[in-house]
Amino acid sequence: MRPRPFSRRALLSGGALGLASVALSGCASEPTGPATPSAAPDPDAALLRELIAEKTSVIALYGQARAPGDELRPFVERHETHLAELRRRLTGGTAAPSSPAAAASPTPGGSPGEVSLSRLRDTERRSAAERPRQMAAVSPSLAQLIASIGACEAVHVSALSRLM
């Protein structure tokens, strides 16, 4: 009798858990040694600002979504957790934009008052696909966090598909 192959859902869930455990183990360590000022812009800080703006926009998008009950609340909570960690890592900078509504306004497509589950899924898919490129030029600890966020977004794509 052949063993049953893993489903895509099981692989994504397992991958997300594995990446989350790696990210959490790396979150506790602080850099050793003194920080040296440099003239070059910090790629971590620049990406953190970009990710903070993106997460703020996604949270606002979820706030405009059409969904029965509180089905989307766990999705929002995970994005809020990501946002809090990104803000914690950004030192000496401002997390602009501060208004979720302002961050969501440039997002194209859809009616301004309601956002479909399909649009949320597509947004999550684009975000998850962007994460490998973003990890290329940042510190290992930030790359771990970005990988974990990307894995979570990939699971969101699958979960949103089931809600549709």
ABEGO torsion letter per residue (X at the ends): XBBBBBBAAAAAAAAAAAAAAAAAAAAABBBBEBBBBBABBBAAAAAAAAAAAAAAAAAAAAAABBBBEAAAAAAAAAAAAAAAAAAAABBGBBBOBABAAAAAAABBEEBAABBBAAAAAAAAAAAAAAAAAAAAABBAAAAAAAAAAAAAAAAAAAAAAAAX
